[in-house]
Amino acid sequence: MDLNKLFTLSILVGGALFLYSCGDSNYAKFTEPQPVNTAIAPSFDRKIRGKYFPCEGNSPLLIIDAHKMVNETPFETITHQDAWDIDSTASKRAKKRHVQKTMDRWDPDKVKIKGDSIVFNGSYLDTLFLMDATHRIKKFQGQHVLNTQLEPGLWKVKLLSLEGDTLRISTITASDTLMRFDFVEKEELLNEEGDVTGYDYILSPDKQGFDALLRGAAFEESDCYCRKKRF
């Protein structure tokens, strides 16, 4: 049995399930990165960089550096020593050395021996935002505006605001409440039979219109984090 491949596969499957579970819900879409006529920022501000715990719970950890934002979720995998052809009478040090030699790509500090079990500790890294041509940061009224291109001509927009050590992430949910703005178009989504299965809300605000979205509380908090420490 190739334990490296088996163990790596278990991590990838678990990671895939985790990423799938973190998909975006129904959000409004913009025709351009927001706000328009505003320069693209070269990086996240230093004051916002750091590590954050969720306001409720301990996982996942949110990490923001100069150019990206990721979620780090810890995991623990336990296997029996028999799967590693380990002498049950060997010392803990000998067992650990045997496993580390077999798992040559694994951090030795992440391997522990507990009785007859081999315990591996690690973390999944889920990249939420990485600055490039399709992921742009702009600044507006002291907030970071994260623009992610979904397809040509359509963007998803999130707000990051830091108040003390509390980081709030806000989005706009697609709903008829947006129709009070004159720059919103509602488009039907049809299946192959021509039946309406839902609606897209397409926003094309100018800078004043984007300000109106903020003042009109169109953005709603979707995630809350508390700073762990600065980088």
C-alpha positions as a Markdown table, in Angstrom:
| # | Residue | x | y | z |
|---|---|---|---|---|
| 1 | Met | 0.0 | 0.0 | 0.0 |
| 2 | Asp | 1.3 | 3.5 | -1.0 |
| 3 | Leu | 0.6 | 5.3 | 2.3 |
| 4 | Asn | 1.8 | 8.6 | 0.9 |
| 5 | Lys | -0.8 | 8.5 | -1.9 |
| 6 | Leu | -3.5 | 7.1 | 0.4 |
| 7 | Phe | -3.0 | 9.8 | 3.0 |
| 8 | Thr | -2.7 | 12.6 | 0.4 |
| 9 | Leu | -5.9 | 11.4 | -1.2 |
| 10 | Ser | -7.8 | 11.6 | 2.2 |
| 11 | Ile | -6.6 | 15.2 | 2.6 |
| 12 | Leu | -7.6 | 16.2 | -0.9 |
| 13 | Val | -11.1 | 14.6 | -0.6 |
| 14 | Gly | -11.6 | 16.3 | 2.8 |
| 15 | Gly | -10.4 | 19.6 | 1.4 |
| 16 | Ala | -12.7 | 19.3 | -1.6 |
| 17 | Leu | -15.7 | 18.7 | 0.6 |
| 18 | Phe | -14.7 | 21.7 | 2.7 |
| 19 | Leu | -14.3 | 24.0 | -0.3 |
| 20 | Tyr | -17.6 | 22.8 | -1.7 |
| 21 | Ser | -19.4 | 23.6 | 1.5 |
| 22 | Cys | -18.0 | 27.2 | 1.4 |
| 23 | Gly | -19.5 | 28.2 | -1.9 |
| 24 | Asp | -21.1 | 31.6 | -2.3 |
| 25 | Ser | -24.8 | 32.0 | -1.8 |
| 26 | Asn | -27.1 | 34.1 | -4.0 |
| 27 | Tyr | -25.4 | 37.4 | -4.5 |
| 28 | Ala | -25.9 | 40.5 | -6.6 |
| 29 | Lys | -23.6 | 41.0 | -9.6 |
| 30 | Phe | -22.0 | 44.2 | -10.9 |
| 31 | Thr | -21.0 | 45.1 | -14.5 |
| 32 | Glu | -17.8 | 46.7 | -13.4 |
| 33 | Pro | -15.3 | 46.6 | -10.4 |
| 34 | Gln | -16.6 | 49.0 | -7.7 |
| 35 | Pro | -16.5 | 51.8 | -7.1 |
| 36 | Val | -16.0 | 53.0 | -10.7 |
| 37 | Asn | -13.5 | 55.8 | -11.5 |
| 38 | Thr | -11.5 | 54.7 | -8.4 |
| 39 | Ala | -7.9 | 53.5 | -8.6 |
| 40 | Ile | -7.0 | 49.9 | -8.0 |
| 41 | Ala | -5.2 | 49.4 | -4.7 |
| 42 | Pro | -1.7 | 47.7 | -4.9 |
| 43 | Ser | -2.3 | 45.7 | -1.8 |
| 44 | Phe | -4.3 | 45.2 | 1.5 |
| 45 | Asp | -3.5 | 48.1 | 3.9 |
| 46 | Arg | -1.0 | 47.1 | 6.6 |
| 47 | Lys | -3.5 | 47.9 | 9.4 |
| 48 | Ile | -5.9 | 45.2 | 8.1 |
| 49 | Arg | -3.2 | 42.4 | 7.6 |
| 50 | Gly | -3.2 | 39.8 | 10.3 |
| 51 | Lys | -4.8 | 36.6 | 11.6 |
| 52 | Tyr | -8.5 | 36.6 | 12.7 |
| 53 | Phe | -10.7 | 34.1 | 14.6 |
| 54 | Pro | -14.4 | 34.0 | 13.7 |
| 55 | Cys | -16.4 | 36.1 | 16.2 |
| 56 | Glu | -18.2 | 32.8 | 17.0 |
| 57 | Gly | -16.2 | 29.6 | 17.2 |
| 58 | Asn | -12.5 | 29.0 | 16.6 |
| 59 | Ser | -12.4 | 27.8 | 13.0 |
| 60 | Pro | -11.6 | 28.6 | 10.2 |
| 61 | Leu | -8.8 | 31.1 | 10.9 |
| 62 | Leu | -8.8 | 34.0 | 8.4 |
| 63 | Ile | -5.3 | 35.2 | 7.3 |
| 64 | Ile | -4.8 | 38.4 | 5.3 |
| 65 | Asp | -1.4 | 39.4 | 4.0 |
| 66 | Ala | -0.3 | 42.0 | 1.4 |
| 67 | His | -2.0 | 40.4 | -1.6 |
| 68 | Lys | -4.3 | 37.5 | -0.5 |
| 69 | Met | -6.9 | 36.4 | 1.9 |
| 70 | Val | -7.2 | 32.7 | 2.9 |
| 71 | Asn | -9.1 | 30.5 | 5.4 |
| 72 | Glu | -7.0 | 28.0 | 7.4 |
| 73 | Thr | -9.0 | 25.1 | 8.8 |
| 74 | Pro | -7.1 | 22.6 | 11.1 |
| 75 | Phe | -7.7 | 18.9 | 10.8 |
| 76 | Glu | -6.5 | 15.7 | 12.5 |
| 77 | Thr | -6.1 | 12.3 | 10.9 |
| 78 | Ile | -5.6 | 9.1 | 12.9 |
| 79 | Thr | -4.4 | 5.8 | 11.6 |
| 80 | His | -3.4 | 2.6 | 13.4 |
| 81 | Gln | 0.3 | 1.7 | 13.6 |
| 82 | Asp | -0.3 | -1.6 | 11.9 |
| 83 | Ala | -0.8 | 0.3 | 8.6 |
| 84 | Trp | 2.8 | 1.5 | 8.9 |
| 85 | Asp | 4.4 | -1.9 | 9.6 |
| 86 | Ile | 5.6 | -0.6 | 12.9 |
| 87 | Asp | 7.0 | -2.8 | 15.6 |
| 88 | Ser | 4.5 | -2.5 | 18.4 |
| 89 | Thr | 7.3 | -2.9 | 21.0 |
| 90 | Ala | 9.3 | 0.0 | 19.6 |
| 91 | Ser | 9.7 | 3.3 | 21.5 |
| 92 | Lys | 7.6 | 6.3 | 20.6 |
| 93 | Arg | 10.7 | 8.0 | 19.2 |
| 94 | Ala | 11.4 | 5.0 | 17.0 |
| 95 | Lys | 7.8 | 4.8 | 15.8 |
| 96 | Lys | 7.8 | 8.6 | 15.0 |
| 97 | Arg | 11.1 | 8.3 | 13.2 |
| 98 | His | 9.7 | 5.4 | 11.1 |
| 99 | Val | 6.6 | 7.4 | 10.1 |
| 100 | Gln | 8.6 | 10.6 | 9.3 |
| 101 | Lys | 10.9 | 8.6 | 7.0 |
| 102 | Thr | 7.8 | 7.1 | 5.2 |
| 103 | Met | 6.0 | 10.5 | 5.0 |
| 104 | Asp | 9.0 | 12.4 | 3.9 |
| 105 | Arg | 6.9 | 15.4 | 2.9 |
| 106 | Trp | 5.2 | 15.8 | 6.3 |
| 107 | Asp | 6.3 | 18.3 | 8.9 |
| 108 | Pro | 7.9 | 16.1 | 11.7 |
| 109 | Asp | 6.3 | 18.4 | 14.4 |
| 110 | Lys | 2.9 | 17.5 | 13.0 |
| 111 | Val | 3.3 | 13.7 | 13.8 |
| 112 | Lys | 2.3 | 12.4 | 17.2 |
| 113 | Ile | 2.3 | 8.9 | 18.7 |
| 114 | Lys | -0.7 | 8.1 | 20.9 |
| 115 | Gly | -0.7 | 4.5 | 22.1 |
| 116 | Asp | -1.3 | 2.3 | 19.0 |
| 117 | Ser | -2.3 | 5.3 | 16.9 |
| 118 | Ile | -0.4 | 7.6 | 14.5 |
| 119 | Val | -1.9 | 11.1 | 14.6 |
| 120 | Phe | -1.3 | 13.7 | 11.9 |
| 121 | Asn | -2.2 | 17.4 | 12.4 |
| 122 | Gly | -2.4 | 19.8 | 9.6 |
| 123 | Ser | -4.7 | 22.4 | 8.0 |
| 124 | Tyr | -6.6 | 23.1 | 4.8 |
| 125 | Leu | -5.9 | 26.4 | 3.1 |
| 126 | Asp | -8.8 | 27.8 | 1.1 |
| 127 | Thr | -7.8 | 30.9 | -0.9 |
| 128 | Leu | -10.6 | 33.4 | -0.8 |
| 129 | Phe | -9.0 | 36.3 | -2.6 |
| 130 | Leu | -5.7 | 36.5 | -4.5 |
| 131 | Met | -4.9 | 39.8 | -6.2 |
| 132 | Asp | -4.7 | 39.5 | -10.0 |
| 133 | Ala | -6.5 | 40.8 | -13.1 |
| 134 | Thr | -9.7 | 39.1 | -12.0 |
| 135 | His | -9.4 | 40.0 | -8.3 |
| 136 | Arg | -9.1 | 43.7 | -7.6 |
| 137 | Ile | -9.1 | 45.8 | -4.4 |
| 138 | Lys | -10.4 | 49.3 | -4.3 |
| 139 | Lys | -10.8 | 51.7 | -1.3 |
| 140 | Phe | -13.9 | 53.6 | -0.5 |
| 141 | Gln | -14.8 | 55.5 | 2.7 |
| 142 | Gly | -12.1 | 53.7 | 4.7 |
| 143 | Gln | -13.2 | 50.2 | 3.5 |
| 144 | His | -11.6 | 47.7 | 1.3 |
| 145 | Val | -13.9 | 46.8 | -1.7 |
| 146 | Leu | -13.1 | 43.3 | -3.0 |
| 147 | Asn | -14.0 | 42.7 | -6.6 |
| 148 | Thr | -14.0 | 39.2 | -8.1 |
| 149 | Gln | -14.7 | 38.6 | -11.7 |
| 150 | Leu | -17.3 | 35.9 | -12.3 |
| 151 | Glu | -17.2 | 36.1 | -16.1 |
| 152 | Pro | -16.5 | 38.9 | -18.6 |
| 153 | Gly | -18.7 | 41.9 | -17.6 |
| 154 | Leu | -19.9 | 40.5 | -14.3 |
| 155 | Trp | -18.3 | 41.0 | -10.9 |
| 156 | Lys | -19.0 | 39.9 | -7.3 |
| 157 | Val | -18.3 | 42.6 | -4.7 |
| 158 | Lys | -17.6 | 42.4 | -1.0 |
| 159 | Leu | -16.8 | 45.0 | 1.7 |
| 160 | Leu | -14.1 | 44.6 | 4.3 |
| 161 | Ser | -14.3 | 47.0 | 7.2 |
| 162 | Leu | -12.1 | 47.0 | 10.3 |
| 163 | Glu | -13.4 | 48.5 | 13.5 |
| 164 | Gly | -10.8 | 48.2 | 16.3 |
| 165 | Asp | -9.9 | 44.5 | 16.2 |
| 166 | Thr | -13.2 | 43.4 | 14.6 |
| 167 | Leu | -13.2 | 42.7 | 10.9 |
| 168 | Arg | -16.6 | 42.6 | 9.1 |
| 169 | Ile | -17.2 | 41.2 | 5.6 |
| 170 | Ser | -20.4 | 42.3 | 3.9 |
| 171 | Thr | -22.1 | 41.3 | 0.7 |
| 172 | Ile | -25.3 | 42.2 | -1.2 |
| 173 | Thr | -27.9 | 39.4 | -1.4 |
| 174 | Ala | -29.9 | 39.2 | -4.7 |
| 175 | Ser | -33.5 | 40.2 | -3.9 |
| 176 | Asp | -36.3 | 42.5 | -5.0 |
| 177 | Thr | -35.3 | 45.0 | -2.3 |
| 178 | Leu | -32.6 | 46.1 | -4.8 |
| 179 | Met | -35.2 | 47.3 | -7.3 |
| 180 | Arg | -35.5 | 50.6 | -5.4 |
| 181 | Phe | -32.3 | 51.7 | -7.1 |
| 182 | Asp | -32.5 | 52.9 | -10.7 |
| 183 | Phe | -29.3 | 51.2 | -11.8 |
| 184 | Val | -30.5 | 47.6 | -11.1 |
| 185 | Glu | -31.8 | 45.3 | -13.7 |
| 186 | Lys | -33.6 | 42.0 | -12.9 |
| 187 | Glu | -33.0 | 39.2 | -15.4 |
| 188 | Glu | -34.8 | 35.8 | -15.5 |
| 189 | Leu | -32.9 | 32.6 | -15.3 |
| 190 | Leu | -34.4 | 29.9 | -17.5 |
| 191 | Asn | -33.8 | 26.1 | -17.6 |
| 192 | Glu | -33.7 | 24.1 | -20.8 |
| 193 | Glu | -37.5 | 23.8 | -20.9 |
| 194 | Gly | -37.8 | 27.6 | -20.7 |
| 195 | Asp | -39.1 | 27.7 | -17.1 |
| 196 | Val | -38.0 | 30.5 | -14.8 |
| 197 | Thr | -35.7 | 29.0 | -12.2 |
| 198 | Gly | -34.6 | 32.3 | -10.5 |
| 199 | Tyr | -33.4 | 35.8 | -11.1 |
| 200 | Asp | -30.1 | 37.7 | -11.5 |
| 201 | Tyr | -29.8 | 41.2 | -10.2 |
| 202 | Ile | -27.3 | 43.2 | -12.3 |
| 203 | Leu | -26.1 | 46.5 | -10.8 |
| 204 | Ser | -24.4 | 49.3 | -12.8 |
| 205 | Pro | -24.0 | 52.1 | -10.3 |
| 206 | Asp | -21.8 | 55.2 | -10.7 |
| 207 | Lys | -19.7 | 56.2 | -7.7 |
| 208 | Gln | -22.7 | 58.1 | -6.2 |
| 209 | Gly | -24.8 | 55.0 | -6.8 |
| 210 | Phe | -22.3 | 52.8 | -5.0 |
| 211 | Asp | -22.4 | 55.3 | -2.1 |
| 212 | Ala | -26.2 | 55.0 | -2.1 |
| 213 | Leu | -25.8 | 51.2 | -1.7 |
| 214 | Leu | -23.7 | 51.8 | 1.4 |
| 215 | Arg | -26.0 | 54.4 | 2.9 |
| 216 | Gly | -29.1 | 52.3 | 2.0 |
| 217 | Ala | -27.7 | 49.4 | 3.9 |
| 218 | Ala | -27.7 | 47.2 | 0.8 |
| 219 | Phe | -24.6 | 45.5 | 2.0 |
| 220 | Glu | -25.3 | 43.0 | 4.9 |
| 221 | Glu | -22.7 | 41.4 | 7.2 |
| 222 | Ser | -21.9 | 37.9 | 6.1 |
| 223 | Asp | -18.9 | 37.1 | 8.3 |
| 224 | Cys | -17.3 | 38.6 | 11.4 |
| 225 | Tyr | -13.8 | 38.0 | 12.7 |
| 226 | Cys | -11.7 | 39.2 | 15.7 |
| 227 | Arg | -8.0 | 39.8 | 15.3 |
| 228 | Lys | -5.6 | 37.2 | 16.7 |
| 229 | Lys | -2.4 | 39.1 | 16.2 |
| 230 | Arg | -0.6 | 41.3 | 13.7 |
| 231 | Phe | 1.9 | 39.9 | 11.1 |
